[in-house]
Amino acid sequence: MSMIRLGADERADSFRFDTSRTDWKPFVTEGCFYRILAVDVPAGTAEMLVKFEPHGRCLYHRHAAAVKTLVLEGDLHLYEPAPGGEIHSVKPAGSFSMGAGGEVHIEGAEEHPVIVYFAMSTKTDVIYEILDRDLNLKRAITVQDFYDDWQRWNESAERKTA
C-alpha cells in the first residue's frame, strides 16, 4: 500500500475532524463504528467513515478492492500478519494511502480515537473479506452488502424523522 504523509510543517496538530453530528453505527467489533457515505452498485464503489475508540480494533480482513484511505483524526495503527508475529505500523492524521487490494491486516486505535475515510472500488463486487485468526475466509463483504445496509440505515432515519 503506498502512502503519502504530510510533512511536520504541513501537519496541523490542532486540526480535529468534526463528527459531533455524525450518526455512527456499531461496526463488527467493540469500539469500532462506521457511517456509510455513498454506495454505487453498478460502479462497484463504496465510501465510508470509520471511527475507532481508544483500543478499538477491527478483525483481520483482506482488501479485495482498491482502497484509498485518509486518516482524518488520530493515529491509525495497522497490524499485518508476519512469520513469528505481526508487523505494526502507524499512519498519523493527514496520511493518505492507496492500495490495489490483497492487503491483510487489522486496523485500530491505541490511546486516542481515530477517524478514517475509506473509498473502495471493485470490479468483482467483493470489497473485503473477513478472516479468522488463521487467516481463513469467514465472509466476503460486497458492494451490495454496503448498499443494503445503507438502504436500511436511510429507511430507519426516515422513520425517526416522520
N, CA, C and O atoms as a DFTB+ gen file, in Angstrom:
648 C
 N C O
     1  1       0.858      -1.160       0.000
     2  2       0.000       0.000       0.000
     3  2       0.907       1.226       0.000
     4  3       1.768       1.349       0.871
     5  1       0.733       2.122      -0.947
     6  2       1.542       3.336      -0.962
     7  2       0.928       4.364      -0.027
     8  3      -0.283       4.382       0.190
     9  1       1.784       5.220       0.524
    10  2       1.293       6.191       1.492
    11  2       1.961       7.530       1.244
    12  3       3.164       7.606       0.992
    13  1       1.167       8.576       1.319
    14  2       1.661       9.945       1.256
    15  2       1.425      10.534       2.632
    16  3       0.325      10.429       3.175
    17  1       2.440      11.150       3.196
    18  2       2.302      11.711       4.530
    19  2       2.639      13.199       4.476
    20  3       3.611      13.605       3.839
    21  1       1.830      13.995       5.144
    22  2       2.126      15.415       5.231
    23  2       3.381      15.613       6.060
    24  3       3.602      14.909       7.045
    25  1       4.204      16.575       5.657
    26  2       5.399      16.900       6.429
    27  2       5.023      17.527       7.753
    28  3       3.900      18.002       7.919
    29  1       5.949      17.535       8.698
    30  2       5.680      18.073      10.034
    31  2       5.215      19.518       9.959
    32  3       4.343      19.931      10.724
    33  1       5.802      20.306       9.024
    34  2       5.406      21.701       8.918
    35  2       4.045      21.871       8.257
    36  3       3.441      22.937       8.371
    37  1       3.545      20.840       7.563
    38  2       2.245      20.896       6.904
    39  2       1.129      20.314       7.765
    40  3      -0.051      20.530       7.490
    41  1       1.500      19.585       8.795
    42  2       0.525      18.895       9.638
    43  2      -0.010      19.851      10.701
    44  3       0.754      20.460      11.451
    45  1      -1.317      19.970      10.750
    46  2      -1.936      20.839      11.756
    47  2      -2.372      19.974      12.923
    48  3      -3.468      19.413      12.914
    49  1      -1.500      19.864      13.944
    50  2      -1.802      19.002      15.083
    51  2      -3.071      19.422      15.802
    52  3      -3.690      18.609      16.489
    53  1      -3.467      20.676      15.654
    54  2      -4.667      21.146      16.329
    55  2      -5.939      20.846      15.534
    56  3      -7.041      21.052      16.042
    57  1      -5.804      20.360      14.291
    58  2      -6.976      20.064      13.481
    59  2      -7.732      18.887      14.068
    60  3      -7.132      17.902      14.499
    61  1      -9.044      18.994      14.083
    62  2      -9.891      17.901      14.563
    63  2     -11.086      17.816      13.633
    64  3     -11.790      18.806      13.430
    65  1     -11.319      16.643      13.067
    66  2     -12.450      16.428      12.180
    67  2     -13.729      16.443      13.009
    68  3     -13.832      15.700      13.985
    69  1     -14.697      17.266      12.645
    70  2     -15.920      17.416      13.432
    71  2     -16.905      16.295      13.123
    72  3     -17.470      16.232      12.031
    73  1     -17.100      15.422      14.088
    74  2     -18.055      14.324      13.933
    75  2     -19.198      14.447      14.927
    76  3     -19.898      13.471      15.200
    77  1     -19.387      15.636      15.465
    78  2     -20.397      15.823      16.506
    79  2     -21.808      15.520      16.005
    80  3     -22.687      15.209      16.808
    81  1     -22.038      15.603      14.721
    82  2     -23.373      15.319      14.182
    83  2     -23.420      14.039      13.342
    84  3     -24.412      13.767      12.666
    85  1     -22.357      13.272      13.390
    86  2     -22.317      12.024      12.630
    87  2     -23.118      10.951      13.345
    88  3     -22.959      10.743      14.548
    89  1     -23.975      10.275      12.607
    90  2     -24.780       9.178      13.139
    91  2     -23.977       7.892      12.954
    92  3     -24.037       7.269      11.893
    93  1     -23.232       7.498      13.972
    94  2     -22.379       6.318      13.912
    95  2     -23.176       5.048      14.184
    96  3     -24.140       5.059      14.949
    97  1     -22.771       3.975      13.560
    98  2     -23.387       2.662      13.760
    99  2     -22.279       1.683      14.186
   100  3     -21.183       1.725      13.626
   101  1     -22.543       0.804      15.166
   102  2     -21.531      -0.189      15.554
   103  2     -21.087      -1.013      14.341
   104  3     -21.898      -1.364      13.483
   105  1     -19.799      -1.313      14.286
   106  2     -19.213      -1.986      13.119
   107  2     -18.335      -3.150      13.547
   108  3     -17.189      -2.934      13.941
   109  1     -18.822      -4.341      13.482
   110  2     -18.121      -5.607      13.635
   111  2     -17.598      -5.881      15.049
   112  3     -17.961      -6.902      15.634
   113  1     -16.770      -5.019      15.611
   114  2     -16.151      -5.286      16.905
   115  2     -16.414      -4.140      17.876
   116  3     -16.781      -3.039      17.466
   117  1     -16.226      -4.407      19.158
   118  2     -16.415      -3.374      20.182
   119  2     -15.405      -2.243      19.966
   120  3     -14.224      -2.479      19.711
   121  1     -15.902      -1.016      20.075
   122  2     -15.028       0.140      19.913
   123  2     -14.810       0.569      18.476
   124  3     -13.970       1.426      18.201
   125  1     -15.560      -0.019      17.560
   126  2     -15.431       0.297      16.137
   127  2     -16.812       0.706      15.611
   128  3     -17.800       0.006      15.836
   129  1     -16.872       1.845      14.909
   130  2     -18.133       2.381      14.398
   131  2     -17.935       2.855      12.969
   132  3     -16.811       3.128      12.548
   133  1     -19.040       2.951      12.219
   134  2     -18.919       3.424      10.848
   135  2     -20.124       4.238      10.428
   136  3     -21.174       4.224      11.069
   137  1     -19.934       4.952       9.320
   138  2     -21.001       5.725       8.682
   139  2     -20.788       5.615       7.185
   140  3     -19.797       6.115       6.653
   141  1     -21.723       4.956       6.501
   142  2     -21.654       4.857       5.048
   143  2     -21.998       6.225       4.467
   144  3     -22.989       6.842       4.857
   145  1     -21.180       6.689       3.541
   146  2     -21.387       7.988       2.917
   147  2     -22.033       7.864       1.539
   148  3     -22.905       8.657       1.183
   149  1     -21.604       6.869       0.769
   150  2     -22.119       6.692      -0.590
   151  2     -21.854       5.268      -1.054
   152  3     -20.851       4.653      -0.691
   153  1     -22.779       4.757      -1.868
   154  2     -22.623       3.435      -2.478
   155  2     -23.160       3.513      -3.901
   156  3     -24.238       4.059      -4.135
   157  1     -22.404       2.963      -4.852
   158  2     -22.843       2.893      -6.246
   159  2     -22.594       1.463      -6.713
   160  3     -21.481       1.112      -7.104
   161  1     -23.646       0.640      -6.669
   162  2     -23.503      -0.781      -7.000
   163  2     -23.021      -0.975      -8.435
   164  3     -22.063      -1.720      -8.640
   165  1     -23.645      -0.334      -9.459
   166  2     -23.159      -0.547     -10.832
   167  2     -21.685      -0.150     -11.027
   168  3     -20.971      -0.783     -11.804
   169  1     -21.241       0.882     -10.333
   170  2     -19.854       1.328     -10.457
   171  2     -18.908       0.511      -9.573
   172  3     -17.693       0.554      -9.764
   173  1     -19.463      -0.239      -8.599
   174  2     -18.646      -1.046      -7.692
   175  2     -17.898      -0.214      -6.670
   176  3     -16.763      -0.536      -6.316
   177  1     -18.533       0.871      -6.184
   178  2     -17.849       1.750      -5.229
   179  2     -18.633       1.907      -3.935
   180  3     -19.861       1.823      -3.915
   181  1     -17.903       2.133      -2.871
   182  2     -18.496       2.434      -1.568
   183  2     -17.528       3.349      -0.822
   184  3     -16.310       3.196      -0.909
   185  1     -18.102       4.311      -0.082
   186  2     -17.302       5.235       0.712
   187  2     -17.874       5.274       2.122
   188  3     -19.088       5.229       2.315
   189  1     -16.979       5.357       3.103
   190  2     -17.450       5.398       4.483
   191  2     -16.418       6.040       5.389
   192  3     -15.242       6.173       5.051
   193  1     -16.909       6.433       6.556
   194  2     -16.056       6.857       7.655
   195  2     -16.035       5.720       8.668
   196  3     -17.052       5.063       8.891
   197  1     -14.889       5.492       9.274
   198  2     -14.772       4.510      10.354
   199  2     -14.137       5.218      11.541
   200  3     -13.161       5.957      11.409
   201  1     -14.726       4.968      12.705
   202  2     -14.200       5.541      13.946
   203  2     -13.816       4.404      14.884
   204  3     -14.591       3.477      15.117
   205  1     -12.609       4.498      15.411
   206  2     -12.136       3.559      16.424
   207  2     -11.996       4.321      17.733
   208  3     -11.307       5.339      17.793
   209  1     -12.647       3.832      18.776
   210  2     -12.450       4.390      20.109
   211  2     -11.085       3.920      20.603
   212  3     -10.506       3.011      20.008
   213  1     -10.551       4.517      21.681
   214  2      -9.266       4.052      22.195
   215  2      -9.271       2.528      22.400
   216  3     -10.175       1.969      23.022
   217  1      -8.253       1.890      21.865
   218  2      -8.034       0.442      21.919
   219  2      -9.043      -0.358      21.088
   220  3      -9.057      -1.586      21.168
   221  1      -9.882       0.308      20.297
   222  2     -10.802      -0.390      19.403
   223  2     -10.070      -0.878      18.165
   224  3      -9.209      -0.185      17.623
   225  1     -10.420      -2.068      17.728
   226  2      -9.794      -2.653      16.534
   227  2     -10.843      -3.433      15.752
   228  3     -11.839      -3.897      16.308
   229  1     -10.602      -3.566      14.463
   230  2     -11.450      -4.430      13.645
   231  2     -10.856      -5.835      13.657
   232  3      -9.911      -6.100      14.399
   233  1     -11.391      -6.722      12.856
   234  2     -10.893      -8.089      12.725
   235  2      -9.899      -8.170      11.570
   236  3      -9.791      -7.250      10.759
   237  1      -9.178      -9.283      11.512
   238  2      -8.346      -9.497      10.332
   239  2      -9.245      -9.489       9.101
   240  3     -10.310     -10.106       9.085
   241  1      -8.798      -8.787       8.083
   242  2      -9.535      -8.748       6.820
   243  2      -8.562      -8.560       5.663
   244  3      -7.442      -8.079       5.832
   245  1      -9.029      -8.956       4.483
   246  2      -8.248      -8.817       3.256
   247  2      -9.000      -7.875       2.335
   248  3     -10.171      -8.098       2.028
   249  1      -8.332      -6.829       1.897
   250  2      -8.946      -5.917       0.931
   251  2      -8.965      -6.602      -0.429
   252  3      -7.916      -6.948      -0.971
   253  1     -10.154      -6.796      -0.975
   254  2     -10.301      -7.366      -2.310
   255  2     -10.424      -6.254      -3.345
   256  3     -10.194      -6.478      -4.534
   257  1     -10.784      -5.066      -2.897
   258  2     -10.987      -3.913      -3.773
   259  2      -9.804      -2.958      -3.643
   260  3      -9.009      -3.039      -2.706
   261  1      -9.717      -2.056      -4.610
   262  2      -8.779      -0.941      -4.476
   263  2      -9.314      -0.044      -3.363
   264  3     -10.513       0.228      -3.304
   265  1      -8.431       0.413      -2.489
   266  2      -8.858       1.205      -1.335
   267  2      -7.993       2.454      -1.221
   268  3      -6.768       2.401      -1.338
   269  1      -8.660       3.569      -0.991
   270  2      -7.981       4.821      -0.669
   271  2      -8.393       5.182       0.748
   272  3      -9.574       5.118       1.090
   273  1      -7.427       5.560       1.572
   274  2      -7.733       5.950       2.943
   275  2      -7.119       7.317       3.228
   276  3      -6.050       7.663       2.724
   277  1      -7.824       8.071       4.043
   278  2      -7.323       9.345       4.537
   279  2      -7.596       9.359       6.033
   280  3      -8.751       9.333       6.459
   281  1      -6.538       9.401       6.826
   282  2      -6.690       9.449       8.283
   283  2      -7.049      10.884       8.648
   284  3      -6.250      11.804       8.474
   285  1      -8.261      11.056       9.154
   286  2      -8.775      12.385       9.463
   287  2      -8.424      12.853      10.867
   288  3      -8.247      14.046      11.113
   289  1      -8.328      11.902      11.778
   290  2      -8.056      12.258      13.174
   291  2      -7.348      11.098      13.855
   292  3      -7.713       9.940      13.653
   293  1      -6.349      11.399      14.650
   294  2      -5.649      10.380      15.415
   295  2      -4.610       9.632      14.603
   296  3      -4.284      10.019      13.481
   297  1      -4.100       8.573      15.172
   298  2      -3.105       7.715      14.530
   299  2      -3.720       6.354      14.274
   300  3      -4.128       5.668      15.211
   301  1      -3.791       5.958      13.005
   302  2      -4.327       4.648      12.641
   303  2      -3.211       3.616      12.764
   304  3      -2.154       3.748      12.146
   305  1      -3.462       2.588      13.571
   306  2      -2.488       1.524      13.777
   307  2      -2.880       0.327      12.922
   308  3      -4.041      -0.082      12.907
   309  1      -1.903      -0.231      12.209
   310  2      -2.113      -1.410      11.380
   311  2      -1.255      -2.550      11.907
   312  3      -0.105      -2.355      12.299
   313  1      -1.839      -3.748      11.907
   314  2      -1.162      -4.949      12.365
   315  2      -1.276      -5.968      11.247
   316  3      -2.356      -6.492      10.973
   317  1      -0.135      -6.247      10.596
   318  2      -0.115      -7.183       9.475
   319  2       0.508      -8.500       9.918
   320  3       1.530      -8.504      10.605
   321  1      -0.106      -9.629       9.527
   322  2       0.478     -10.912       9.912
   323  2       1.838     -11.102       9.238
   324  3       2.043     -10.739       8.079
   325  1       2.748     -11.680      10.004
   326  2       4.090     -11.971       9.500
   327  2       4.581     -13.234      10.183
   328  3       4.111     -13.564      11.271
   329  1       5.513     -13.946       9.572
   330  2       6.056     -15.128      10.244
   331  2       6.569     -14.763      11.637
   332  3       7.409     -13.876      11.787
   333  1       6.061     -15.447      12.636
   334  2       6.500     -15.217      14.002
   335  2       5.823     -14.054      14.708
   336  3       6.248     -13.684      15.803
   337  1       4.788     -13.465      14.124
   338  2       4.115     -12.374      14.816
   339  2       3.397     -11.423      13.882
   340  3       2.801     -11.838      12.887
   341  1       3.458     -10.153      14.208
   342  2       2.792      -9.122      13.425
   343  2       3.739      -7.959      13.180
   344  3       4.633      -7.686      13.981
   345  1       3.530      -7.285      12.069
   346  2       4.232      -6.040      11.776
   347  2       3.278      -4.912      12.139
   348  3       2.152      -4.860      11.645
   349  1       3.727      -4.015      13.000
   350  2       2.907      -2.895      13.470
   351  2       3.399      -1.619      12.788
   352  3       4.584      -1.289      12.849
   353  1       2.485      -0.909      12.142
   354  2       2.826       0.381      11.548
   355  2       1.767       1.403      11.943
   356  3       0.676       1.039      12.382
   357  1       2.096       2.686      11.783
   358  2       1.212       3.765      12.203
   359  2       1.074       4.768      11.071
   360  3       2.058       5.156      10.442
   361  1      -0.175       5.188      10.819
   362  2      -0.467       6.247       9.865
   363  2      -1.052       7.412      10.655
   364  3      -2.177       7.313      11.145
   365  1      -0.317       8.511      10.789
   366  2      -0.836       9.647      11.554
   367  2      -1.891      10.422      10.774
   368  3      -2.041      10.247       9.564
   369  1      -2.622      11.281      11.484
   370  2      -3.618      12.138      10.838
   371  2      -2.964      12.855       9.666
   372  3      -1.841      13.348       9.764
   373  1      -3.692      12.901       8.559
   374  2      -3.181      13.516       7.343
   375  2      -2.577      12.529       6.380
   376  3      -2.261      12.898       5.249
   377  1      -2.401      11.263       6.792
   378  2      -1.825      10.253       5.912
   379  2      -2.854       9.807       4.885
   380  3      -3.997       9.502       5.226
   381  1      -2.441       9.772       3.638
   382  2      -3.275       9.292       2.540
   383  2      -2.615       8.045       1.976
   384  3      -1.418       8.050       1.689
   385  1      -3.397       6.965       1.814
   386  2      -2.866       5.701       1.309
   387  2      -3.716       5.193       0.169
   388  3      -4.917       5.457       0.107
   389  1      -3.083       4.460      -0.735
   390  2      -3.794       3.778      -1.815
   391  2      -3.283       2.349      -1.887
   392  3      -2.078       2.103      -1.837
   393  1      -4.211       1.410      -2.005
   394  2      -3.838       0.014      -2.155
   395  2      -4.659      -0.612      -3.262
   396  3      -5.826      -0.266      -3.449
   397  1      -4.056      -1.530      -3.996
   398  2      -4.728      -2.168      -5.126
   399  2      -5.536      -3.387      -4.713
   400  3      -6.236      -3.971      -5.542
   401  1      -5.453      -3.780      -3.457
   402  2      -6.148      -4.973      -2.977
   403  2      -5.142      -6.027      -2.577
   404  3      -3.974      -5.974      -2.961
   405  1      -5.612      -6.988      -1.799
   406  2      -4.760      -8.075      -1.351
   407  2      -4.150      -7.859       0.022
   408  3      -3.622      -8.803       0.610
   409  1      -4.209      -6.642       0.550
   410  2      -3.630      -6.364       1.858
   411  2      -4.424      -7.076       2.952
   412  3      -5.654      -7.061       2.949
   413  1      -3.709      -7.694       3.879
   414  2      -4.316      -8.368       5.032
   415  2      -3.814      -7.680       6.290
   416  3      -2.608      -7.520       6.479
   417  1      -4.742      -7.273       7.149
   418  2      -4.351      -6.605       8.384
   419  2      -5.541      -6.407       9.306
   420  3      -6.687      -6.703       8.966
   421  1      -5.219      -5.895      10.488
   422  2      -6.185      -5.382      11.453
   423  2      -5.872      -3.900      11.567
   424  3      -4.704      -3.512      11.580
   425  1      -6.897      -3.071      11.648
   426  2      -6.717      -1.636      11.845
   427  2      -7.345      -1.260      13.173
   428  3      -8.261      -1.929      13.652
   429  1      -6.839      -0.173      13.768
   430  2      -7.452       0.265      15.004
   431  2      -6.738       1.437      15.637
   432  3      -5.891       2.090      15.028
   433  1      -7.110       1.679      16.884
   434  2      -6.576       2.792      17.664
   435  2      -5.815       2.255      18.859
   436  3      -6.015       1.118      19.287
   437  1      -4.952       3.081      19.379
   438  2      -4.285       2.765      20.637
   439  2      -4.879       3.678      21.711
   440  3      -6.027       3.477      22.107
   441  1      -4.141       4.662      22.186
   442  2      -4.579       5.507      23.302
   443  2      -5.655       6.532      22.940
   444  3      -6.441       6.929      23.801
   445  1      -5.700       6.960      21.685
   446  2      -6.602       8.034      21.275
   447  2      -7.528       7.574      20.158
   448  3      -7.174       6.675      19.396
   449  1      -8.720       8.184      20.050
   450  2      -9.649       7.820      18.980
   451  2      -9.056       8.099      17.598
   452  3      -8.172       8.940      17.438
   453  1      -9.563       7.377      16.617
   454  2      -9.115       7.525      15.232
   455  2     -10.346       7.594      14.337
   456  3     -11.315       6.861      14.538
   457  1     -10.298       8.481      13.348
   458  2     -11.354       8.552      12.335
   459  2     -10.689       8.485      10.968
   460  3      -9.748       9.226      10.686
   461  1     -11.192       7.583      10.118
   462  2     -10.594       7.345       8.810
   463  2     -11.678       7.368       7.736
   464  3     -12.769       6.829       7.923
   465  1     -11.359       7.998       6.612
   466  2     -12.222       7.972       5.429
   467  2     -11.711       6.869       4.517
   468  3     -10.512       6.788       4.246
   469  1     -12.630       6.003       4.034
   470  2     -12.304       4.926       3.104
   471  2     -13.103       5.101       1.821
   472  3     -14.313       5.324       1.870
   473  1     -12.441       5.004       0.677
   474  2     -13.102       4.964      -0.634
   475  2     -12.653       3.663      -1.294
   476  3     -11.463       3.451      -1.528
   477  1     -13.625       2.790      -1.593
   478  2     -13.316       1.458      -2.101
   479  2     -13.937       1.270      -3.477
   480  3     -15.056       1.714      -3.731
   481  1     -13.196       0.603      -4.365
   482  2     -13.661       0.392      -5.738
   483  2     -13.287      -1.012      -6.180
   484  3     -12.121      -1.401      -6.125
   485  1     -14.295      -1.775      -6.623
   486  2     -14.054      -3.162      -7.018
   487  2     -14.622      -3.458      -8.400
   488  3     -15.564      -2.810      -8.857
   489  1     -14.033      -4.441      -9.046
   490  2     -14.542      -4.911     -10.337
   491  2     -15.288      -6.233     -10.180
   492  3     -15.877      -6.729     -11.140
   493  1     -15.268      -6.809      -8.969
   494  2     -15.858      -8.129      -8.747
   495  2     -17.049      -8.128      -7.809
   496  3     -17.657      -9.182      -7.622
   497  1     -17.406      -7.031      -7.223
   498  2     -18.442      -6.864      -6.211
   499  2     -17.910      -7.061      -4.794
   500  3     -18.484      -6.508      -3.855
   501  1     -16.839      -7.827      -4.603
   502  2     -16.303      -8.042      -3.254
   503  2     -15.424      -6.854      -2.870
   504  3     -14.503      -6.480      -3.596
   505  1     -15.734      -6.268      -1.706
   506  2     -14.965      -5.140      -1.183
   507  2     -13.822      -5.647      -0.293
   508  3     -12.661      -5.292      -0.501
   509  1     -14.160      -6.475       0.694
   510  2     -13.141      -7.068       1.548
   511  2     -13.648      -8.395       2.077
   512  3     -14.835      -8.707       1.984
   513  1     -12.726      -9.175       2.635
   514  2     -13.054     -10.488       3.179
   515  2     -12.678     -10.512       4.659
   516  3     -11.549     -10.193       5.032
   517  1     -13.633     -10.892       5.483
   518  2     -13.363     -11.050       6.915
   519  2     -12.689     -12.404       7.097
   520  3     -13.144     -13.415       6.562
   521  1     -11.593     -12.410       7.861
   522  2     -10.796     -13.618       8.059
   523  2     -10.793     -14.022       9.525
   524  3     -10.976     -13.187      10.410
   525  1     -10.580     -15.320       9.776
   526  2     -10.436     -15.771      11.161
   527  2      -8.978     -15.587      11.594
   528  3      -8.161     -15.077      10.827
   529  1      -8.655     -15.999      12.814
   530  2      -7.290     -15.806      13.342
   531  2      -6.232     -16.549      12.520
   532  3      -5.064     -16.161      12.500
   533  1      -6.659     -17.629      11.838
   534  2      -5.734     -18.390      10.994
   535  2      -5.738     -17.877       9.559
   536  3      -5.149     -18.496       8.673
   537  1      -6.404     -16.739       9.329
   538  2      -6.490     -16.067       8.032
   539  2      -7.304     -16.839       6.998
   540  3      -7.098     -16.697       5.793
   541  1      -8.238     -17.663       7.495
   542  2      -9.171     -18.349       6.611
   543  2     -10.404     -17.469       6.402
   544  3     -10.806     -16.728       7.299
   545  1     -10.985     -17.555       5.234
   546  2     -12.154     -16.750       4.895
   547  2     -13.351     -17.105       5.772
   548  3     -13.738     -18.269       5.872
   549  1     -13.931     -16.086       6.406
   550  2     -15.172     -16.254       7.165
   551  2     -16.356     -15.756       6.339
   552  3     -17.399     -16.408       6.277
   553  1     -16.182     -14.574       5.692
   554  2     -17.282     -13.985       4.931
   555  2     -16.753     -12.895       4.017
   556  3     -15.912     -12.088       4.414
   557  1     -17.254     -12.878       2.788
   558  2     -16.930     -11.803       1.854
   559  2     -17.965     -10.693       2.010
   560  3     -19.160     -10.973       2.105
   561  1     -17.525      -9.450       2.038
   562  2     -18.403      -8.285       2.131
   563  2     -18.412      -7.613       0.755
   564  3     -17.363      -7.282       0.204
   565  1     -19.612      -7.421       0.216
   566  2     -19.755      -6.928      -1.154
   567  2     -20.290      -5.498      -1.203
   568  3     -20.737      -4.946      -0.198
   569  1     -20.232      -4.920      -2.392
   570  2     -20.831      -3.608      -2.611
   571  2     -22.325      -3.693      -2.323
   572  3     -22.900      -2.772      -1.742
   573  1     -22.952      -4.792      -2.725
   574  2     -24.378      -4.972      -2.464
   575  2     -24.666      -4.995      -0.971
   576  3     -25.687      -4.460      -0.541
   577  1     -23.796      -5.600      -0.171
   578  2     -23.953      -5.579       1.295
   579  2     -23.944      -4.145       1.811
   580  3     -24.771      -3.771       2.643
   581  1     -23.005      -3.348       1.313
   582  2     -22.951      -1.941       1.713
   583  2     -24.235      -1.222       1.311
   584  3     -24.791      -0.451       2.093
   585  1     -24.701      -1.475       0.095
   586  2     -25.916      -0.815      -0.390
   587  2     -27.132      -1.204       0.458
   588  3     -27.924      -0.345       0.845
   589  1     -27.274      -2.497       0.741
   590  2     -28.406      -2.962       1.552
   591  2     -28.375      -2.322       2.939
   592  3     -29.412      -1.906       3.456
   593  1     -27.189      -2.245       3.540
   594  2     -27.052      -1.631       4.854
   595  2     -27.380      -0.142       4.779
   596  3     -28.067       0.390       5.651
   597  1     -26.896       0.520       3.750
   598  2     -27.151       1.949       3.554
   599  2     -28.649       2.207       3.400
   600  3     -29.170       3.176       3.951
   601  1     -29.343       1.347       2.657
   602  2     -30.801       1.472       2.475
   603  2     -31.526       1.319       3.813
   604  3     -32.407       2.113       4.140
   605  1     -31.149       0.290       4.589
   606  2     -31.771       0.080       5.908
   607  2     -31.530       1.287       6.808
   608  3     -32.429       1.722       7.526
   609  1     -30.332       1.817       6.766
   610  2     -29.955       2.962       7.582
   611  2     -30.816       4.166       7.226
   612  3     -31.353       4.833       8.110
   613  1     -30.947       4.443       5.931
   614  2     -31.741       5.600       5.478
   615  2     -33.219       5.416       5.780
   616  3     -33.890       6.379       6.151
   617  1     -33.750       4.192       5.629
   618  2     -35.157       3.939       5.950
   619  2     -35.407       4.140       7.436
   620  3     -36.444       4.680       7.823
   621  1     -34.469       3.712       8.271
   622  2     -34.588       3.884       9.712
   623  2     -34.560       5.366      10.078
   624  3     -35.334       5.814      10.924
   625  1     -33.672       6.123       9.443
   626  2     -33.581       7.565       9.703
   627  2     -34.861       8.280       9.282
   628  3     -35.307       9.210       9.954
   629  1     -35.452       7.846       8.168
   630  2     -36.703       8.459       7.707
   631  2     -37.829       8.199       8.687
   632  3     -38.655       9.079       8.929
   633  1     -37.875       6.980       9.266
   634  2     -38.919       6.648      10.249
   635  2     -38.764       7.502      11.506
   636  3     -39.756       7.907      12.112
   637  1     -37.518       7.773      11.895
   638  2     -37.268       8.583      13.101
   639  2     -37.730      10.016      12.912
   640  3     -38.181      10.644      13.869
   641  1     -37.627      10.550      11.699
   642  2     -37.992      11.946      11.452
   643  2     -39.457      12.107      11.080
   644  3     -39.970      13.226      11.043
   645  1     -40.133      11.000      10.806
   646  2     -41.549      11.075      10.399
   647  2     -42.479      11.262      11.587
   648  3     -43.695      11.343      11.412
